[in-house]
C-alpha cells in the first residue's frame, strides 16, 4: 500500500474514531402551554386538558403552582381551578403514585391560576 493511501486510511480511521466518541446531545424538552383544570390535595395532583380532555399527573417544578393554589384558601382539598401553565409532558413513573396516569405534566412556569372556570373547559 502506498503512503498516499496510508494517509487516507489514517485520516478515515481518525475521523471515525472521533465520531464514535462523540456523545449525542440530549434533546431539549418540548415546552408547551397547557390550559385546563387542576386539582390538588394530599393524595393526588391532577390536570385535565380543556382541549383534549386528557388527564395527567402533575409535578410542580416551578414551585409556584402548589403555592398559588394554597393561596386561594380553599376549605377542602381537590377543588378544581383553571390554570394556564408552560410545561412538558413525560411518561409517568411505573413505581410511584403517578403511575395511575399514562403521562405526567411537569410544570415549569405558571401563567394563570383562577377559580373562574371558562365555559369551554367544563
C-alpha positions in Angstrom: 0.0 0.0 0.0 1.4 3.4 -1.0 2.0 6.2 1.5 -0.8 8.2 -0.2 -3.3 5.5 0.7 -2.0 5.1 4.2 -2.6 8.8 4.8 -6.2 8.5 3.6 -6.7 5.4 5.8 -5.3 7.1 8.9 -7.5 10.1 8.3 -10.5 7.9 7.7 -9.9 5.9 10.9 -9.2 9.1 13.0 -12.4 10.7 11.7 -14.4 7.5 12.5 -12.8 7.3 16.0 -13.7 10.9 16.8 -17.3 10.4 15.6 -17.7 7.3 17.8 -16.5 9.1 20.9 -18.9 12.0 20.4 -21.9 11.7 22.7 -25.2 12.6 21.2 -26.7 15.7 22.9 -29.9 15.3 24.8 -32.9 16.7 23.0 -34.3 19.9 24.6 -37.7 19.2 26.3 -40.7 20.5 24.3 -42.3 23.2 26.3 -46.0 23.7 25.6 -48.7 26.0 27.1 -51.4 23.8 28.7 -54.8 25.1 29.7 -57.2 23.2 31.9 -58.4 22.1 35.2 -56.0 21.5 38.1 -56.9 19.7 41.4 -54.5 19.5 44.3 -54.7 17.5 47.6 -52.7 15.1 49.8 -53.3 12.1 47.6 -53.4 13.5 44.1 -52.2 16.3 41.9 -54.0 16.1 38.6 -54.6 18.2 35.4 -57.3 17.8 32.8 -56.6 19.4 29.5 -59.6 21.5 28.3 -58.9 21.0 24.6 -58.5 17.2 24.5 -59.9 16.1 27.9 -56.8 14.1 28.7 -55.8 13.7 32.3 -52.2 13.9 33.7 -50.4 13.6 37.0 -48.7 17.0 37.8 -45.2 17.7 39.1 -44.6 21.3 40.0 -41.0 22.1 39.2 -41.8 25.8 39.2 -42.5 25.7 42.9 -45.3 28.2 42.2 -48.4 26.1 41.2 -49.0 24.5 44.6 -48.1 27.7 46.4 -50.6 29.8 44.3 -53.3 27.1 44.7 -52.9 27.2 48.5 -53.1 31.0 48.5 -56.7 30.6 47.1 -57.6 29.4 50.6 -60.0 26.5 49.9 -61.6 24.9 52.9 -61.3 21.4 51.4 -58.7 19.8 49.1 -59.2 18.9 45.4 -61.3 21.9 44.5 -60.6 22.3 40.7 -59.2 25.6 39.4 -58.4 26.8 35.9 -54.7 27.1 35.1 -52.5 28.0 32.2 -49.0 26.7 32.5 -45.9 26.1 30.5 -44.5 22.7 30.8 -43.6 19.4 29.3 -45.4 16.1 29.1 -43.3 13.0 30.2 -44.1 9.3 30.7 -45.2 8.7 34.3 -43.0 6.6 36.6 -44.1 3.0 36.9 -43.3 2.5 40.6 -45.0 5.5 42.2 -48.4 7.1 42.6 -48.2 8.9 39.3 -48.5 5.6 37.5 -52.3 5.8 37.7 -51.8 8.3 34.8 -50.0 7.5 31.5 -48.3 10.9 31.4 -47.1 13.5 33.9 -47.2 17.2 33.2 -44.1 18.8 34.5 -45.0 22.4 35.2 -42.1 24.9 34.5 -44.0 28.2 34.7 -47.4 29.3 35.9 -49.1 31.8 33.6 -52.5 31.9 35.3 -54.5 30.3 38.1 -58.1 31.2 38.9 -61.3 30.0 40.5 -63.1 31.2 37.4 -63.5 28.3 35.1 -64.2 29.1 31.4 -67.4 27.6 30.0 -65.2 26.0 27.3 -63.5 24.0 30.0 -66.5 22.4 31.7 
